[in-house]
Amino acid sequence: MTDSDLRSPEALAVDYLEESFRYIFVGGGTSGLVVVSRLTEDPNTTVLILEAGSDKNTLNGRTIAHPRGKAISRSSAINVGLMAYPSKSGLDSSAKLGNRGWNFTNLRPCYQKFHTYTPPSKVVEELLALDYVDQSAQGTIGPIQVSFGDFQGQGQLQKQWPETFETLCMNCARDPLTRVGSGGHSNPASIDPKSKTRSHAGSGYYDADTRRSNLRLLSEAMVEKMIFTRLEDGKLLAKGVQFTSMAGKKHISDASREVILSAGAFQSPQWLELSGIGSRHLLERFGIEVMVDSPFVSENLQDHPMASISLEFADNIPTADILQDPKVLNAAIEEYNNPKMGLLTSGTYCSAFLPVIDFLQDRRAGQAISIPGPVSR
């Protein structure tokens, strides 16, 4: 609603408490906003989003150990913007672990539905060796814009990346969207090719849905816990959410159908524990009433490791380090602001997917692990 831009979060909180909502979303992030968009297509379905951040893409100068976006669209508003799609084997493995229906065949249409891909010019296609891109696999009507940005802002490294992997016989042969994208290739980014700005869940989904009269957003609302009702069979029914507004006042908002946690890998488990769902030993230690003893909540978080490598380049090869020079940075900003050109419009990332298992199989077969030699081009 447009009134959220004009009135304080505290005033809106008071008004929203008088309304009835079918669904309450705890967190206005990437996945949450997508589901909100789908649900509010039905004008009879009322939805309230409770978001701790404000409707701005900023961290207010905070320094935290594990960056997460505290804003509408959450981390999709601050991440690197690289588009990297999972492999068929990865998604199928997820389904085999018990996530029924979450396999490659079922999810492939979703990847096409969420984005609109803008093909690069022929010049860029040749320079980045994008002949593996399958146009039929790309999205054409989705709200998130995907492109390679403005190649004028890119340098020699983007061009030499696919050439190097082709020399090593490790070039990308298939579009990652179709099955698997092993080898070195160039990734597009979530950049609107027209405005040259970041495309994220907030701009792609929420901004387009704000005119829906059945959708409400309450920003700067810090959720404390979910409110439950114990049914006769002993099961719990989530009835609402308790939160604290920016002014420090506690409120409870009721949901007639569901409370949906969509606050990410860190906050969703935390709110489950604050609501009494988690390890009994941990909850009792902090004086939290145990509603469900589930020792697996907030456990077994897995993240991928990152090993950084520093390389020294010749002076005539530009890298992002040149932006450390204030004069270069100011010139890049000025060029970006008018006429939306230059280094800051670059939307290409270089990556490589080289499964360790391929090398391990060579070792098990008694072969030395080696990199193929150059081939003629």
C-alpha positions in Angstrom: 0.0 0.0 0.0 1.3 3.5 -0.8 0.3 4.8 2.7 3.3 2.8 4.1 5.5 5.4 2.5 3.7 8.2 4.2 3.0 7.1 7.7 5.2 5.8 10.5 5.6 2.1 11.2 4.1 2.6 14.7 0.9 4.2 13.2 0.6 1.4 10.7 1.1 -1.2 13.3 -1.9 0.1 15.3 -4.1 0.2 12.2 -3.0 -3.3 11.0 -3.9 -4.8 14.3 -7.5 -4.0 13.6 -7.4 -5.9 10.3 -7.8 -9.6 9.7 -5.1 -11.4 7.7 -5.2 -14.9 6.2 -1.4 -15.2 6.0 1.3 -13.5 8.0 4.9 -13.7 6.6 7.8 -13.3 9.0 10.4 -11.8 6.8 10.2 -10.1 3.4 13.0 -11.8 1.7 13.7 -13.5 -1.6 11.5 -16.6 -1.2 8.9 -14.9 0.9 8.1 -12.1 -1.6 7.7 -14.7 -4.4 5.1 -16.6 -2.4 3.4 -13.4 -1.3 3.1 -12.3 -4.9 1.5 -15.6 -5.8 -1.0 -15.6 -2.9 -2.1 -12.0 -3.4 -3.0 -12.7 -7.0 -6.3 -13.8 -5.3 -7.9 -10.5 -4.2 -9.7 -12.3 -1.4 -6.5 -13.5 0.2 -5.1 -10.9 2.7 -1.4 -11.0 3.6 0.7 -9.1 6.1 4.5 -9.0 5.9 6.5 -8.3 9.0 10.0 -7.1 8.2 12.7 -6.1 10.6 14.4 -3.8 8.1 13.1 -0.7 6.4 12.1 -0.4 2.8 15.6 0.7 1.8 18.6 -1.1 0.5 21.1 -0.3 3.3 22.8 -1.8 6.3 23.1 1.7 7.9 26.9 1.4 8.2 26.8 -1.7 10.4 29.6 -4.3 10.3 28.5 -7.8 10.9 30.3 -11.1 10.6 27.8 -12.7 8.2 26.1 -10.1 6.0 22.4 -10.4 5.6 20.1 -7.8 4.1 17.9 -6.0 6.6 15.6 -4.6 4.0 12.7 -5.5 1.8 14.0 -8.3 -0.4 16.7 -9.0 2.2 19.9 -10.5 0.9 18.9 -10.3 -2.7 19.4 -6.5 -2.3 23.0 -6.7 -1.2 24.4 -9.9 -2.7 26.9 -10.0 -5.6 24.1 -10.6 -8.1 25.7 -13.5 -9.8 23.3 -15.9 -11.5 24.5 -19.5 -10.8 22.0 -22.3 -11.4 22.1 -25.7 -9.6 22.8 -28.9 -11.5 20.3 -31.6 -12.2 22.2 -34.1 -10.0 22.1 -31.6 -7.1 18.4 -31.0 -7.3 17.6 -34.6 -7.8 19.7 -35.5 -4.8 17.7 -33.0 -2.7 14.5 -34.8 -3.7 15.9 -38.2 -2.8 16.7 -36.9 0.7 12.9 -36.5 1.3 12.0 -33.2 -0.3 9.4 -34.7 -2.5 8.8 -32.9 -5.8 11.9 -30.7 -5.4 13.7 -32.3 -8.4 15.2 -30.9 -11.6 12.2 -31.8 -13.8 9.7 -30.0 -11.5 11.8 -27.0 -10.7 13.1 -26.2 -14.2 9.9 -24.3 -15.2 10.3 -22.2 -12.0 13.7 -21.1 -13.0 12.3 -19.9 -16.3 9.3 -18.2 -14.6 11.2 -16.0 -12.2 13.4 -14.1 -14.7 13.6 -12.4 -18.0 16.9 -12.9 -19.9 18.1 -10.2 -22.2 20.6 -11.7 -24.7 23.9 -9.8 -25.3 25.0 -8.3 -28.6 26.8 -10.6 -31.1 30.0 -8.8 -30.2 29.6 -9.7 -26.5 28.5 -13.2 -27.3 31.7 -13.9 -29.2 34.0 -12.2 -26.8 32.6 -14.2 -23.8 32.2 -17.4 -25.8 28.5 -17.7 -25.0 27.7 -20.2 -27.7 26.7 -22.7 -25.0 23.7 -20.5 -23.9 20.4 -22.2 -24.8 18.0 -19.5 -25.6 15.0 -21.8 -25.2 15.9 -22.5 -21.6 15.9 -18.8 -20.5 13.1 -16.9 -18.9 11.1 -14.4 -21.0 8.4 -13.0 -18.8 9.7 -13.1 -15.2 10.1 -10.1 -13.0 13.8 -10.5 -12.2 16.0 -9.0 -15.0 19.1 -11.1 -16.0 21.7 -9.8 -18.4 25.5 -9.5 -19.0 25.4 -5.7 -18.4 27.3 -3.3 -20.5 30.4 -4.9 -22.0 32.1 -1.5 -22.2 32.6 -1.8 -18.5 34.5 -5.1 -18.8 38.1 -5.9 -19.5 40.5 -8.5 -20.9 40.0 -10.9 -18.0 36.4 -11.7 -18.9 37.5 -12.5 -22.5 40.5 -14.6 -21.5 38.6 -16.7 -18.9 36.7 -18.9 -21.4 39.7 -19.0 -23.7 41.8 -20.4 -20.9 39.4 -23.2 -20.0 39.0 -24.1 -23.6 42.8 -24.5 -23.8 42.6 -26.8 -20.8 39.8 -28.8 -22.4 37.5 -27.6 -19.5 35.3 -25.2 -21.3 31.5 -25.2 -20.6 29.7 -27.4 -23.2 26.1 -27.0 -21.9 23.9 -24.3 -20.6 23.7 -24.6 -16.7 20.0 -24.1 -17.0 19.5 -27.2 -19.0 21.3 -29.9 -17.0 24.8 -29.2 -15.8 27.3 -26.4 -16.4 30.7 -27.9 -15.5 33.8 -26.1 -16.7 34.7 -22.4 -17.0 32.0 -20.0 -18.2 30.7 -16.5 -17.8 27.7 -15.9 -15.6 25.1 -13.2 -16.2 23.9 -11.0 -13.3 20.7 -9.7 -11.9 21.0 -6.3 -13.7 18.3 -4.5 -15.6 19.8 -3.9 -19.0 17.7 -0.8 -19.5 18.1 1.1 -16.2 21.5 -0.5 -15.4 20.4 -1.1 -11.8 20.2 -4.1 -9.6 17.1 -6.3 -10.1 16.1 -8.0 -6.8 13.0 -9.5 -5.1 12.0 -6.1 -3.8 12.0 -4.4 -7.2 10.8 -7.4 -9.1 8.0 -8.7 -6.9 7.1 -6.3 -4.0 7.3 -3.0 -6.0 5.0 -4.5 -8.6 2.5 -5.7 -6.0 2.2 -2.7 -3.7 -1.0 -1.5 -5.3 -2.8 -4.7 -4.3 -5.3 -3.7 -1.6 -5.0 -7.1 0.1 -1.2 -6.7 0.8 0.2 -4.9 3.8 3.9 -4.4 4.8 5.0 -3.4 8.3 8.7 -2.5 8.2 11.0 -2.1 11.2 9.0 -4.8 13.1 11.1 -7.1 15.2 9.4 -10.4 15.5 9.8 -12.0 18.9 7.8 -15.3 18.6 4.8 -17.1 17.1 1.6 -17.5 19.1 0.3 -21.1 19.3 -2.9 -22.8 20.3 -2.7 -26.4 21.5 -5.3 -28.6 19.8 -7.0 -31.6 21.5 -4.8 -34.1 19.7 -1.7 -32.3 21.2 -0.6 -30.7 17.9 0.1 -26.9 17.7 -1.7 -24.4 15.6 0.1 -21.1 14.8 -2.5 -18.4 15.4 -0.4 -15.2 15.2 2.9 -13.4 15.7 4.2 -11.2 18.6 6.5 -8.4 17.5 8.0 -5.2 18.8 7.5 -2.0 16.7 10.2 0.6 16.1 8.8 2.6 19.1 9.4 -0.4 21.4 5.8 -1.3 21.8 4.7 -5.0 21.7 1.9 -6.1 19.4 0.2 -9.3 18.4 -1.2 -9.8 14.9 -3.5 -12.8 14.2 -3.5 -15.1 11.1 -6.6 -17.0 10.2 -4.8 -19.5 8.0 -1.0 -19.7 8.3 2.1 -18.1 9.7 4.9 -18.5 7.2 8.5 -18.1 8.3 10.5 -16.8 5.4 13.5 -15.1 7.1 16.4 -17.2 5.8 18.7 -19.9 7.1 19.7 -17.9 10.2 16.6 -16.0 11.4 13.9 -18.7 10.7 15.5 -21.3 13.0 16.1 -18.6 15.6 12.4 -17.6 15.6 11.4 -21.2 15.9 13.5 -21.5 19.0 12.2 -18.2 20.5 8.7 -19.6 19.9 9.5 -22.8 21.8 10.4 -25.1 19.0 13.9 -26.6 19.4 16.1 -28.5 21.7 14.6 -28.8 25.1 18.0 -28.5 26.8 18.8 -25.3 25.0 15.3 -23.7 25.4 15.1 -24.4 29.1 18.6 -23.0 29.7 17.2 -19.6 28.4 13.9 -19.8 30.1 11.8 -20.4 27.0 8.7 -22.6 27.3 9.1 -25.8 25.3 6.3 -26.2 22.8 8.0 -28.9 20.7 11.2 -30.7 21.6 13.1 -30.8 18.3 16.9 -31.1 18.8 17.5 -30.6 15.0 16.4 -26.9 14.9 19.4 -24.6 14.2 21.7 -27.6 13.9 23.8 -29.0 11.0 24.1 -25.7 9.1 26.3 -26.3 6.0 28.0 -23.6 4.0 30.5 -23.9 1.2 34.1 -23.0 1.9 35.8 -20.1 0.2 39.5 -20.0 -0.6 40.8 -16.7 -1.9 43.8 -16.4 -4.2 45.7 -13.2 -4.8 47.3 -12.7 -8.2 49.5 -9.9 -9.5 48.6 -8.6 -13.0 50.5 -6.5 -15.5 49.9 -2.8 -15.2 48.1 -2.7 -18.6 45.4 -5.2 -17.4 42.7 -3.3 -15.5 41.0 -5.0 -12.5 38.6 -3.9 -9.9 41.6 -2.7 -7.8 41.7 0.5 -9.9 38.5 1.6 -8.1 40.7 2.1 -5.0 42.0 5.2 -6.7 39.5 8.0 -5.7 39.9 9.7 -9.0 39.1 6.6 -11.0 36.1 5.8 -8.7 34.7 9.3 -9.0 35.1 9.1 -12.8 33.3 5.7 -12.9 30.5 7.0 -10.7 30.0 10.1 -12.9 30.0 7.9 -16.0 27.5 5.6 -14.5 25.2 8.4 -13.4 25.3 10.0 -16.9 24.9 8.4 -19.4 24.7 5.0 -17.5 27.9 3.6 -19.0 31.3 2.4 -18.0 32.9 0.0 -15.4 30.0 0.1 -12.9 27.5 -1.2 -15.5 29.4 -4.5 -15.9 27.3 -7.5 -15.3 29.6 -10.4 -16.1 31.1 -12.8 -13.6 33.6 -15.5 -14.4 33.2 -18.8 -12.6 34.1 -22.5 -13.0 32.4 -25.6 -11.8 35.0 -28.4 -11.5 33.7 -31.3 -9.5 36.4 -32.9 -7.3 34.9 -36.3 -7.9 36.1 -36.2 -11.5 39.7 -35.9 -10.3 39.2 -38.5 -7.5 38.0 -41.0 -10.1 41.2 -40.6 -11.9 43.1 -41.3 -8.7 41.1 -44.4 -7.9 41.8 -45.7 -11.4 45.5 -45.4 -10.6 46.0 -42.4 -12.9 47.9 -39.3 -11.9 45.8 -36.2 -11.4 46.7 -33.9 -14.2 45.5 -30.9 -16.2 45.1 -31.5 -19.9 47.6 -29.9 -22.1 46.9 -27.2 -24.7 44.9 -28.0 -27.8 44.9 -26.4 -31.2 42.1 -23.9 -31.9 
